[in-house]
């Protein structure tokens, strides 16, 4: 599928003007531009967030479990006699 020629673009633009009116077109273009800008901004922030998460996961210290004898930190249980 090829790009539309000059005459086809003129026809498409003419239909858009008839449908929306010449005063509404700048508002539509502005809204479209803001939408694209916000989409690109969110994509960049997602990429930065993903990179930060990956870095945090690889840089996090790993928990080392003691091997051999089991050391407990529980206090000894005592019984109270009344």
Residue pairs with C-beta under 8 A, 6 or more apart in sequence:
4 12
16 25
17 25
20 28
